[in-house]
Amino acid sequence: MSDICQLFIETANTFRIGQEVKASEMFGKCIDQLQLALQKPPLAKQLIPLMPMLLNAQENRDWLGLADTIEYEVMPIFSKV
C-alpha cells in the first residue's frame, strides 16, 4: 500500500475513534496530498467533485462522514495510481 493510501486510512481511522485533534492534523497532510494531485488532470477530474464533500463534512464536524469520504471515495482513487 502506498504511503498516501496509508495516510488516508490512518486519518479516517483516527477520526472514527474520536481523536479529532490528531485526525485534524493528519487531515491537513491529506489536503496537502490532494493539492498535489489536483495538479494532475486525470486525478483532478476525479477529485474535484469530492472536495465539497470533504470540506462540508469538516465544517459540520461530521467526523464519521469525513472518515467515510476519505476511505471510500478518495483513497480508492489513489490506490489506482
N, C-alpha and C positions, 0 to 999 in steps of 0.2 A: 504494500500500500504506500502511496506517495506521502511525502511529508505534509503536503497541503490537505490531502484527504484525512490524514491522521489529525491534523489541527481542527478540521471541521467536525469530525466525530467527537474529539475530546471537548470541544466547545459546546456542542449540543448536549453531551452527557453532563457537563458541568452545570449548564442551565437546568437540566432536568433534576439534578439532585439539590437544587436550590442555592447554589453558591454563586449568587448573582454578581457580586463584585469581581470575583476571579473570572467568571464567564464573560463578563463585560470587557475585561482586559483582553481576554483571548479573542473575543469578537472583534475588537479593534484590529488584531492581527489578521483576522479573516477578511475584514474590509480592505486592508492593505493588499491582500492577495487578489481580492475581487477587482480592485482598481487596476492592478497589473493585467488581469485577464481581460478587462474591458478594452484594453488597447489592441486586442487580437480580434479581428472581425468575426471569425466563426464562433468564438466564445461569447463575445459581446451580444451577438444575436440571441443567444440562449439565456444569457444572464440578465439583460436589461429588463425583461418582463418580471423578473423575480425581485429586483431591487425595491420596488414599492412594498412588496410583501414583507421583506426583511425590515425595512425602516418603520413600517406601520406597527409591526409586532414589537419592535424595540420601543417605539414611542408609547405604546399602550401597555408596556411592561408585561406583555404576553410571552413569558419566557418559554413556556411549552410550545406555543405556536412558532416562536423563533427557532427553537431547537428542531422542531419537525421540518421547517422550511430549509434549514441548513442541511439536515441529514438526508431528507428525502427529495429535495428539489435541487439544491446547489451541489452537494457533494457528488451525486451521480454524473454531473456534467464534467467535473474534474477527474473522476475516475476513468473516463473515456479518453482522456488526453494522454 
